[in-house]
Amino acid sequence: MQIDKSLLAGSTTTLILKLLSEKDRYGYEMIETLAARSDHTFDLKAGTLYPILHTLEKNSWVESYEQKAAGERVRKYYHLTEKGAKALDEKQREWQAYSDAVNRVLKGGACHAAG
């Protein structure tokens, strides 16, 4: 099933923050991990990922550093900051509230009556 790109756009930042909460990662690793975990629902291109990462750095939610990988290749890794961890927590709460509200509407309000 093809998912509307506008639905995906709102959650991409949260997903990247989540990946970085697990461990420091480099860009291609994030792209591959998101694709694998989402059964390719999130097939990000570098041209989509890197502007998001730059914005996250600008907000001080992530920091980047370079590290030599296997061989002589130097990779740019991204690390979640304390400010980023707080942002992730807030974004996860926002997503839960949003998805709960959407599900209540889709289910005809049945979930709302149980409260």
Buried (B, 14 or more C-beta within 10 A) or exposed (E): EEEEEEEBEEBBBBBBBBBBEEEBBBBEBBBEBBBEEBEEEBEBEEEBBEEBBEEBBEEEBBBBEEEEEEEEEEBEBBEBBEEBBEBBEEBBEEBEEEEEEEEBEEEEEEBEEEE
